[in-house]
């Protein structure tokens, strides 16, 4: 399969190469679909890439064949075919774009899939489309926003306790999908802002700002982008974000004797302060959201936190 990928990637890029591949097209397609349910993720990734490249050569039959398999009983197959979408996307306009736009809802319907791995695959492909070719998903997006937002929830049924010798450790099977979802939301603010109801969007940030380290950091970036792109809309829901932001900036490391944990916690606090500093620059903030203004005045701008915040504000002003 690795060798096959090299052949398909190299030959599908030129007219001469396509002429060589065309007589073997059906055979290649059949062979690849046989491996969409392979247990190894690396193997399925190779298959997805090959299918995507073949879709560039002959869009209609390949996209329709992928669409047919989103209903496959095997979850690995469903995840594999939706991942193939990423490999059909290029910034320049291509014939595959029209076919994919017409059929994109069949792939986005998998946001309701019972398997978390499939939903993660959809989020990754959706994010890739939103970033590189938003026109493909823009019209369909409003219909799927509730399902997208649902992926931001911490789902207790996906958290399992694992024993590691004398220790017990919790594994969150939904963490990667939540991260992929917030990454997608960050992208959508840039490329599909007009298709988003921002008050619903802001509500979902409440849980994101109280989630695991990486997701909190990501939500600070979302907050910065939202403040810059749609500051007046953000003011309408800003009070909802005060509690999770306050919990973050006043947090302490779980073990003060572990330097790595202390440094990590300090980075998280600085990340939140950077976001707050940008939000605080929105015109009319003090008059529109006095509660947030008071939070900045009484929590952020006092003591050691105030010194760090002042340095961050100064740095942002210098870069501006």
C-alpha positions in Angstrom: 0.0 0.0 0.0 2.9 2.4 0.7 4.4 1.7 -2.7 0.9 2.1 -4.3 0.6 5.5 -2.6 3.9 6.6 -4.1 2.7 5.5 -7.6 -0.7 7.2 -7.3 0.6 10.4 -5.8 3.3 10.8 -8.4 1.3 9.7 -11.5 -2.0 11.4 -10.6 -0.3 14.8 -10.9 0.4 14.7 -14.6 -1.5 14.0 -17.8 0.9 11.3 -18.8 0.7 9.7 -15.3 -3.1 9.7 -15.4 -3.0 7.9 -18.8 -0.9 5.2 -17.2 -3.3 4.9 -14.2 -6.6 5.0 -16.0 -6.7 1.4 -17.3 -6.1 0.2 -13.8 -8.6 2.6 -12.1 -11.3 0.1 -11.2 -8.8 -2.4 -10.0 -7.1 0.2 -7.8 -10.4 1.4 -6.3 -11.5 -2.1 -5.5 -8.2 -2.9 -3.8 -8.2 0.2 -1.7 -11.8 -0.3 -0.5 -10.8 -3.8 0.6 -8.5 -2.2 3.1 -10.7 0.6 4.5 -11.4 -1.6 7.5 -7.8 -2.5 8.3 -7.1 -2.5 12.0 -4.0 -0.4 11.8 -4.7 3.4 11.6 -1.5 4.0 9.6 -2.7 1.7 6.9 -6.1 3.3 6.8 -4.4 6.7 6.4 -2.6 5.5 3.4 -5.8 4.2 1.9 -7.6 7.5 2.6 -4.8 9.4 0.8 -4.9 7.1 -2.2 -8.7 7.4 -2.5 -8.5 11.1 -2.3 -5.9 11.3 -5.1 -8.0 9.0 -7.3 -11.0 11.3 -6.6 -8.9 14.2 -8.1 -8.5 12.1 -11.3 -12.1 11.0 -11.6 -14.3 12.9 -9.2 -17.8 11.6 -9.8 -17.3 7.8 -9.5 -14.9 8.0 -6.5 -16.9 10.6 -4.5 -20.1 8.5 -5.1 -18.3 5.3 -4.1 -17.1 7.0 -0.9 -20.6 8.3 -0.2 -22.0 4.8 -0.6 -19.6 3.6 2.1 -20.5 6.1 4.8 -23.3 3.7 5.6 -20.9 0.7 5.9 -21.5 -1.4 9.1 -17.8 -1.2 10.0 -16.9 2.0 11.8 -13.3 1.8 10.6 -14.5 1.9 7.0 -16.8 4.9 7.7 -13.9 6.8 9.4 -11.5 5.9 6.5 -13.8 7.1 3.7 -14.6 10.4 5.4 -10.9 11.0 6.0 -10.3 10.7 2.3 -12.1 14.0 1.8 -9.0 15.8 3.2 -6.9 14.6 0.3 -9.2 16.0 -2.4 -8.8 19.6 -1.1 -6.5 22.1 -2.7 -6.6 25.8 -2.6 -6.9 26.2 -6.3 -10.3 25.4 -8.0 -10.6 21.8 -9.2 -13.4 19.7 -10.8 -13.8 17.6 -7.7 -14.9 20.7 -5.7 -18.3 20.8 -7.4 -18.9 17.1 -6.9 -17.9 17.2 -3.3 -20.0 20.3 -2.5 -23.0 18.5 -3.9 -22.5 15.5 -1.8 -20.8 16.9 1.4 -23.9 16.5 3.6 -23.7 12.7 3.3 -20.2 12.9 5.0 -21.2 15.5 7.5 -24.2 13.3 8.6 -21.6 11.1 10.2 -21.4 13.8 13.0 -24.3 11.7 14.4 -22.3 8.5 14.2 -22.4 6.3 17.3 -18.6 5.8 17.2 -16.4 8.5 18.6 -13.5 7.6 16.2 -15.8 8.3 13.2 -16.9 11.7 14.6 -13.3 12.6 15.2 -12.5 11.8 11.6 -15.4 14.0 10.4 -14.2 16.9 12.5 -10.7 16.6 11.1 -12.0 16.6 7.5 -14.4 19.4 8.2 -11.6 21.5 9.7 -9.5 20.9 6.7 -12.3 21.9 4.3 -13.1 25.0 6.4 -9.4 26.1 6.3 -8.5 25.4 2.7 -11.8 25.4 0.7 -14.6 26.8 3.0 -17.0 27.2 0.0 -17.5 23.4 0.1 -19.1 23.4 3.5 -20.3 27.0 4.0 -23.9 26.6 2.8 -24.4 23.3 4.7 -22.7 24.5 7.9 -25.7 26.0 9.9 -27.5 22.7 9.8 -24.6 20.9 11.4 -23.6 23.4 14.0 -25.6 21.7 16.8 -23.8 18.4 16.2 -20.5 20.2 16.0 -21.1 21.9 19.4 -22.2 18.6 20.9 -18.7 17.3 20.3 -17.3 19.9 22.8 -19.0 18.3 25.8 -17.1 16.1 28.2 -18.9 12.8 28.0 -18.6 10.7 31.2 -19.3 7.5 29.3 -16.0 7.9 27.4 -13.9 8.3 30.5 -12.4 5.0 31.8 -10.3 4.3 34.8 -7.2 2.4 34.0 -4.9 0.7 36.6 -1.2 1.3 36.1 0.5 -0.8 38.7 -0.4 0.7 42.1 -1.8 3.8 40.5 -5.2 4.5 38.9 -5.3 6.8 35.9 -8.3 8.2 34.0 -8.3 8.0 30.2 -10.7 10.3 28.4 -11.7 8.8 25.1 -13.4 12.0 24.0 -10.4 14.3 24.5 -9.0 14.1 21.0 -12.4 14.7 19.4 -13.1 17.7 21.6 -9.7 19.2 20.7 -10.4 18.6 17.0 -13.8 20.3 17.4 -12.4 23.4 19.1 -9.7 23.6 16.4 -12.5 23.5 13.8 -14.4 26.2 15.6 -11.3 28.3 15.6 -11.0 27.9 11.8 -14.8 28.6 11.3 -14.4 32.0 12.9 -11.9 32.9 10.2 -13.6 31.5 7.2 -17.3 31.0 7.9 -18.1 33.8 10.4 -21.3 34.9 8.7 -22.8 31.4 9.0 -22.4 31.1 12.8 -24.8 32.2 15.5 -22.2 33.7 17.8 -24.2 33.6 21.1 -24.5 29.8 20.7 -20.8 29.6 19.9 -19.8 31.5 23.0 -21.9 29.3 25.3 -19.8 26.3 24.1 -16.6 28.1 25.1 -17.6 28.0 28.8 -16.8 24.3 29.0 -13.8 24.7 26.7 -12.2 27.3 29.1 -12.5 24.8 31.9 -11.4 21.7 30.1 -7.9 20.0 29.9 -4.7 22.1 29.4 -4.5 22.0 25.6 -8.2 22.7 25.1 -8.1 25.7 27.5 -5.1 27.1 25.5 -7.0 26.6 22.3 -10.0 28.4 23.7 -7.9 31.4 24.7 -6.9 31.6 21.0 -10.6 31.3 20.0 -11.4 34.1 22.5 -8.7 36.4 21.0 -9.9 35.7 17.4 -13.5 36.3 18.5 -12.6 39.6 20.2 -10.8 40.8 17.0 -13.4 39.5 14.5 -16.7 40.2 16.3 -16.0 42.1 19.4 -19.5 43.6 19.7 -21.1 40.2 19.5 -18.7 38.8 22.1 -19.7 41.5 24.6 -23.2 40.0 24.6 -22.0 36.7 26.1 -18.8 37.8 27.9 -20.3 37.5 31.4 -20.6 33.7 30.8 -16.8 33.4 30.5 -15.8 35.2 33.7 -16.0 32.2 36.0 -13.9 29.8 33.9 -11.4 32.6 33.2 -11.2 33.5 36.9 -10.7 29.8 37.8 -7.8 29.6 35.3 -5.9 32.8 36.4 -6.2 32.0 40.1 -5.3 28.3 39.7 -2.2 26.7 41.3 -0.3 23.7 40.2 -1.5 20.4 41.6 2.0 19.7 43.0 4.1 22.8 43.7 7.2 20.5 44.0 7.1 19.4 40.4 8.7 22.2 38.3 7.1 21.0 35.1 3.6 21.3 36.6 4.3 24.7 38.0 5.6 26.0 34.6 2.7 24.4 32.7 0.2 26.2 35.1 2.0 29.5 34.7 1.8 29.2 30.9 -1.9 28.5 31.1 -2.4 31.6 33.3 -0.3 33.8 30.9 -2.3 32.4 28.0 -5.6 33.5 29.7 -4.2 36.9 30.5 -3.2 37.4 26.8 -6.8 36.7 25.8 -8.2 38.9 28.5 -5.9 41.8 27.4 -7.3 41.6 23.8 -10.9 41.3 25.0 -10.3 44.4 27.2 -9.5 46.5 24.2 -13.0 46.1 22.7 -14.7 49.5 22.5 -17.4 50.3 25.0 -16.6 47.2 27.1 -16.8 49.0 30.4 -20.3 50.4 29.7 -21.7 47.2 28.0 -20.3 44.6 30.3 -19.6 46.2 33.7 -19.3 42.8 35.4 -16.3 41.8 33.1 -14.8 45.3 33.6 -15.0 44.8 37.4 -13.4 41.3 37.1 -10.4 42.8 35.2 -10.1 45.6 37.8 -10.5 43.5 41.0 -8.9 40.2 39.9 -6.6 40.7 36.9 -5.0 44.1 37.7 -4.0 43.4 41.3 -0.9 41.8 43.0 1.5 39.6 41.1 -1.2 38.8 38.5 -1.4 42.5 37.8 2.3 42.8 37.2 2.2 39.9 34.7 -0.9 41.4 33.0 0.8 44.8 32.7 3.8 43.2 31.0 1.5 41.3 28.6 -0.4 44.5 27.7 2.8 46.4 27.2 4.1 43.6 24.9 0.9 43.6 22.8 1.0 47.4 22.5 4.7 47.3 21.3 3.9 44.7 18.7 0.9 46.7 17.5 
